[in-house]
Amino acid sequence: MSRRIGADGDLPGVDIKKLRNKKLTSTEFMQVWFHYDKDRSGFLEYTEFSQFMKDLFLKKNSSDITAEQVEKYTAEVIHIMDTYDENRDGRFEMNELAKALKIEDNYLNKIINKKSIKDKHVQSILKHYDSNEDKILKGCELKAFVGDLVRSTPDIPYNYTMIEQACNYIEEMLGNVQLDTNAIKLILSLDTRQQLHRRLSEHTQNNTS
């Protein structure tokens, strides 16, 4: 079995309050997701989402929390769940949380439809997703890049399962799950993207039939 990408040890801590008033990059969104999806279920259960909202709205020192803040926090949790929990199952899928939060436009859409993907395009992609600037995409950086690949394909659902499937395919193809510029260029080639699309389409059909 392919090892799970983005294990606990690979995830940085998230100071969610710093992200409150700005658009999240795809990497920041993945950091938030895996920070709060404690059981790696692929969903944010109510308690996990509630903790996210608590960290977003309330002060860490509980003695400083006023009744008005608690009321505002509770109302906001209920409002967001009612608004974005599209299938009303009491938990967030990745695409639902992505709609609830402010997330940047898909960066890959600027590049993948070009007639030719050049080295400068690959370098710009690496710079965009490589949050720790080590010239390698791994952990949440990898998930963000792969997630945007999935997002760029309208008929493939943007969720945890599809991203895991895509990461597993990449690992089978490359033999590892750390991407340098050469690996990024290979993955963005039309042939590889078509193969990945077929793989994800087959998985989707098998799970809906």
Protein Blocks (a to p, Z undefined) as FASTA:
>chain_A
ZZdehifklpccddfklmmmcccdfklmmmmmmmmmmnonopacfklmmmmmmmmmmcfb
lmlpcfklmmmmmmmmmmmmmmmmmnonopacfklmmmmpccdddfklmmmmpmbdcfkl
mmmmmmmmmmnonopaehjlmmmmmmmmmmmmmklccdfklmmmmmmmmmmmnopacdcf
klmmmmmpmklmmmmmmmmmmmmmmmmZZ
